[in-house]
Amino acid sequence: MLRLRISSPSGLTSAVLDALAGDPAVSELSVVRGASLLPDGDVVTASVAREAANHLVDRLRELGVQREGSLQLEPVRAWTSDRGLAAQRLSPGSGADTVVWADVTQQAYEDSEASWTFLSLVTLATLIAGVAIVLDSQILVIGAMVIGPEFGAIAALGVALVRRRWGLLQRSLRTLGLGFAVGIAVTTVAALVARALGWVTVADVTAARPDTGFIYTPDRWSFVVALIAAAAGVLALTSSRVGGLSGVFISVTTIPAAANIALGIAFGVGHEIVGSVLQLVVNLTGMAVAGWLTLAVQDAVWSRVSASRARLVDRLRSPR
């Protein structure tokens, strides 16, 4: 169940109420006239079945509510209502599987922002991964992969392509490029300092590393794992089942590859740089492709569901 809150200019309120009142997915509907000061107008609230959210939001957008007012969607964590249960039963599909595109798109914009926090997390994760490589420690590699925030920006690429948000595509690519560039640059400087202090030597970087050698030796399985992990991650994000995301972070070698690039630059080890760059490109490409395909399939499925709902609503509204 979702709570829909609308700040509606007075001239649109009647149309908004008409759009919501006759929909079987709406179990509660209320309006407070004159309650909105900015914009000047009314406040409309409704409880709607999650399965119907896309259809209802599209109808409200067609009215132009987003241009003169605002729409807000938020989950209702617990509810008890026979009307709400009936609304869910009349809405095709499963609420747990429903992709609420307004929510997913908003999250994509937030995750793809090149904020101070994003750049800091990428940098810190890359530094930890650099230490992990020197110590040949899988535990530290896993820690670095969990800290890395890059998956949200990668998933945003798929959202941008499926929803045709070209500004979001540019924003995500810029954020990923800047994030990895900053992380590699800072880690390179840190590696140079460690080299000057004698803490790390060329032998530490070029010696056999049985536990972390996979970072700079990509193979076909690197791409396969990136595909599977990204598909799982996108499903977790769109269904709000975030518990699966930690497994995605641990599965894909992006941050460790960036750290190994930095070490290769600092110690002049060319084959480490080449292998790590290839690993980074393979993983990013696989994740971007899988995210796009997963979202495209979900978009096709839920477009059919929305079309089915539209026919159902038309039948219920048509006079008998």
URHUWO-V251983 format. One record per residue. N is the residue number from 1. OMEGA is omega in radians with two decimals (NA if undefined). NEAR is the number of other C-alpha atoms within 8 Angstrom. D_LAST is the distance of its C-alpha to the last C-alpha in Angstrom with 2 decimals. Layout:
BEGIN
N,OMEGA,NEAR,D_LAST / N,OMEGA,NEAR,D_LAST
END
This chain:
BEGIN
1,3.12,12,29.92 / 2,3.04,12,30.63 / 3,3.13,12,31.05 / 4,3.13,12,29.90 / 5,-3.05,11,31.83 / 6,2.94,11,31.27 / 7,-2.97,13,33.71 / 8,2.96,19,31.66 / 9,-3.03,13,33.08 / 10,-3.11,10,31.60 / 11,-3.13,6,30.13 / 12,-2.99,10,28.00 / 13,-3.14,11,26.93 / 14,3.12,8,23.73 / 15,3.10,8,22.61 / 16,3.14,11,23.81 / 17,3.10,9,21.89 / 18,-3.12,8,18.62 / 19,-3.08,11,19.39 / 20,-2.96,11,20.13 / 21,-3.06,8,17.93 / 22,-3.10,10,14.62 / 23,-3.11,8,16.53 / 24,3.13,9,16.70 / 25,-3.13,11,20.37 / 26,-3.11,15,21.30 / 27,3.09,13,22.52 / 28,3.14,10,24.46 / 29,3.12,11,24.35 / 30,3.11,7,26.93 / 31,3.04,8,28.54 / 32,-3.07,8,32.02 / 33,3.07,8,32.48 / 34,-3.08,10,35.78 / 35,-3.12,8,36.87 / 36,3.11,12,37.61 / 37,3.13,7,40.97 / 38,0.00,5,41.15 / 39,-3.13,10,38.92 / 40,-3.13,10,38.45 / 41,-2.99,14,34.96 / 42,3.06,15,32.75 / 43,3.12,14,32.47 / 44,3.07,14,29.12 / 45,-3.13,12,29.19 / 46,2.98,13,26.64 / 47,-3.05,13,26.98 / 48,3.04,16,25.32 / 49,-3.10,16,25.59 / 50,-3.09,11,28.37 / 51,-3.08,12,26.45 / 52,-3.00,12,24.03 / 53,-3.09,11,26.83 / 54,-3.14,11,27.40 / 55,-3.12,10,23.84 / 56,3.12,10,23.72 / 57,3.11,9,27.25 / 58,3.13,8,26.57 / 59,3.14,9,23.68 / 60,3.09,12,26.00 / 61,3.09,9,28.83 / 62,3.09,7,26.90 / 63,-3.14,9,26.67 / 64,-3.12,8,30.46 / 65,-3.08,14,30.78 / 66,-3.14,9,33.74 / 67,-3.08,6,35.62 / 68,3.14,9,35.62 / 69,3.13,11,34.97 / 70,3.06,10,34.91 / 71,3.06,10,32.92 / 72,3.09,7,34.45 / 73,3.08,9,33.47 / 74,-3.11,7,35.40 / 75,3.01,7,35.13 / 76,-2.99,8,34.64 / 77,3.14,5,37.44 / 78,-3.14,4,36.39 / 79,3.08,6,33.37 / 80,-3.08,5,32.04 / 81,3.04,6,28.39 / 82,3.10,6,25.83 / 83,3.10,8,23.12 / 84,3.12,15,25.17 / 85,3.11,8,25.47 / 86,3.12,9,21.75 / 87,3.10,14,21.37 / 88,-3.12,13,24.04 / 89,3.12,7,22.56 / 90,-3.12,8,19.27 / 91,-3.12,12,21.49 / 92,3.07,10,23.02 / 93,-3.13,8,26.81 / 94,3.13,7,29.59 / 95,-3.12,10,30.40 / 96,-3.09,5,34.09 / 97,-3.04,8,33.84 / 98,3.04,12,31.60 / 99,3.08,9,33.39 / 100,-2.96,10,32.54 / 101,3.10,7,33.90 / 102,3.13,8,34.44 / 103,-3.11,8,36.66 / 104,-3.12,12,38.44 / 105,3.09,10,39.20 / 106,3.12,8,40.52 / 107,3.13,8,42.72 / 108,3.11,14,43.99 / 109,-3.14,10,45.17 / 110,-3.10,7,46.93 / 111,-3.10,9,48.57 / 112,3.10,14,49.85 / 113,3.12,11,51.62 / 114,-3.09,10,55.39 / 115,3.08,6,56.14 / 116,-3.14,6,59.44 / 117,3.13,6,58.07 / 118,-3.11,11,56.87 / 119,3.13,13,60.24 / 120,-3.13,8,62.14 / 121,3.08,11,60.35 / 122,-3.12,16,60.91 / 123,-3.13,15,64.55 / 124,3.11,10,65.19 / 125,-3.14,14,63.55 / 126,3.08,17,65.67 / 127,3.12,13,68.81 / 128,3.12,12,68.18 / 129,3.08,16,67.54 / 130,3.07,14,70.86 / 131,-3.14,9,72.69 / 132,-3.14,13,70.95 / 133,3.14,14,72.23 / 134,-3.12,10,75.77 / 135,-3.07,7,75.77 / 136,-3.05,10,73.85 / 137,3.09,11,71.49 / 138,-3.13,9,68.11 / 139,3.13,7,67.19 / 140,3.08,11,67.63 / 141,3.13,14,65.73 / 142,3.10,9,62.74 / 143,3.13,10,63.08 / 144,-3.12,15,63.10 / 145,3.12,16,60.02 / 146,-3.11,10,58.05 / 147,-3.05,9,59.07 / 148,-3.07,13,58.12 / 149,-2.94,10,54.90 / 150,-3.04,8,54.41 / 151,3.14,8,51.47 / 152,3.12,10,48.96 / 153,3.10,16,50.19 / 154,3.09,14,50.13 / 155,3.13,15,46.52 / 156,3.07,16,45.71 / 157,3.12,15,46.90 / 158,3.10,14,44.11 / 159,-3.13,15,41.50 / 160,-3.12,13,42.93 / 161,-3.10,11,42.75 / 162,-3.10,11,39.23 / 163,3.10,6,37.76 / 164,3.09,7,40.12 / 165,-3.01,10,41.87 / 166,3.04,8,45.25 / 167,3.09,7,46.69 / 168,3.10,13,46.02 / 169,3.12,12,47.73 / 170,-3.14,8,50.81 / 171,-3.12,10,50.84 / 172,3.13,14,50.75 / 173,3.13,10,53.47 / 174,-3.13,9,55.62 / 175,3.12,12,55.27 / 176,3.14,12,56.17 / 177,-3.14,8,59.10 / 178,-3.11,10,60.41 / 179,-3.13,13,59.99 / 180,3.12,11,61.92 / 181,3.14,8,64.50 / 182,3.14,10,65.24 / 183,3.14,16,65.34 / 184,-3.11,14,67.71 / 185,-3.13,9,69.88 / 186,3.14,10,70.37 / 187,3.07,15,71.04 / 188,3.12,12,73.53 / 189,3.12,9,75.42 / 190,3.12,9,75.42 / 191,3.10,12,76.75 / 192,3.09,10,79.48 / 193,3.12,8,80.52 / 194,3.10,10,80.59 / 195,-3.14,10,82.68 / 196,3.12,7,85.11 / 197,-3.13,7,85.52 / 198,3.14,7,86.13 / 199,-3.11,7,83.20 / 200,3.12,10,81.64 / 201,3.10,8,83.54 / 202,-3.13,7,82.69 / 203,3.12,6,83.37 / 204,-3.10,9,80.60 / 205,-3.05,11,78.13 / 206,-3.12,7,79.50 / 207,3.09,6,80.47 / 208,-3.12,5,78.54 / 209,-3.06,8,75.42 / 210,-3.08,6,74.00 / 211,-3.11,8,71.24 / 212,-3.13,11,70.07 / 213,-3.14,9,71.20 / 214,-3.07,7,67.66 / 215,-3.09,12,66.93 / 216,3.09,15,68.82 / 217,-3.12,9,68.49 / 218,3.05,13,64.92 / 219,-3.08,6,63.93 / 220,-3.14,6,60.87 / 221,3.08,7,59.81 / 222,-3.14,12,59.67 / 223,3.14,11,56.87 / 224,-3.14,9,55.07 / 225,3.12,10,55.22 / 226,3.12,15,53.98 / 227,-3.08,13,50.94 / 228,-3.10,9,50.08 / 229,-3.12,13,50.81 / 230,3.09,15,48.77 / 231,3.11,12,45.73 / 232,-3.13,11,46.05 / 233,3.13,11,46.56 / 234,3.09,12,43.48 / 235,3.11,10,41.35 / 236,-3.12,13,42.96 / 237,-3.05,11,42.30 / 238,3.13,12,38.66 / 239,-3.11,10,37.80 / 240,3.06,6,40.04 / 241,-2.99,9,42.28 / 242,-3.13,7,45.45 / 243,-3.12,6,47.73 / 244,-3.04,10,48.06 / 245,-3.13,11,49.40 / 246,3.09,8,52.98 / 247,3.10,8,53.30 / 248,-3.12,12,52.25 / 249,-3.07,11,54.93 / 250,-3.01,10,57.58 / 251,-2.94,9,56.76 / 252,-3.01,12,57.25 / 253,3.08,12,60.65 / 254,3.14,11,60.05 / 255,3.11,13,61.98 / 256,3.10,15,64.96 / 257,3.10,14,65.21 / 258,3.12,15,65.38 / 259,-3.13,15,68.10 / 260,3.02,16,70.10 / 261,3.14,14,69.93 / 262,3.12,15,71.47 / 263,3.11,14,74.23 / 264,3.11,14,74.93 / 265,-3.08,11,75.35 / 266,-3.07,10,77.56 / 267,3.06,9,79.85 / 268,-3.14,6,79.68 / 269,-3.00,10,78.32 / 270,-3.07,8,76.64 / 271,3.07,7,75.20 / 272,3.13,11,73.46 / 273,-3.09,14,71.81 / 274,-3.13,10,70.70 / 275,-3.11,11,69.33 / 276,3.07,16,67.49 / 277,3.12,12,65.98 / 278,3.11,10,64.73 / 279,-3.14,16,63.34 / 280,-3.13,12,61.53 / 281,-3.14,8,60.07 / 282,-3.11,11,58.98 / 283,3.13,14,57.23 / 284,3.14,11,55.53 / 285,3.14,8,54.38 / 286,-3.13,13,53.09 / 287,-3.13,15,51.18 / 288,-3.14,13,49.66 / 289,-3.12,10,48.58 / 290,3.11,13,47.15 / 291,3.13,16,45.27 / 292,-3.12,14,43.76 / 293,3.14,9,42.78 / 294,3.13,11,41.25 / 295,3.12,12,39.16 / 296,3.09,9,38.17 / 297,3.13,8,36.89 / 298,3.12,9,34.98 / 299,3.13,9,33.50 / 300,-3.12,8,32.36 / 301,-3.06,8,30.84 / 302,2.99,10,28.98 / 303,3.08,8,27.78 / 304,3.12,8,25.97 / 305,3.13,10,24.59 / 306,3.10,11,23.41 / 307,3.10,8,21.72 / 308,3.12,9,19.95 / 309,-3.13,12,18.87 / 310,3.11,9,17.62 / 311,3.12,8,15.29 / 312,-3.13,8,14.13 / 313,3.13,11,13.61 / 314,3.13,8,11.72 / 315,-3.11,7,9.20 / 316,-3.10,7,9.06 / 317,-3.07,7,8.94 / 318,-3.13,6,6.46 / 319,-3.11,3,3.80 / 320,NA,2,0.00
END
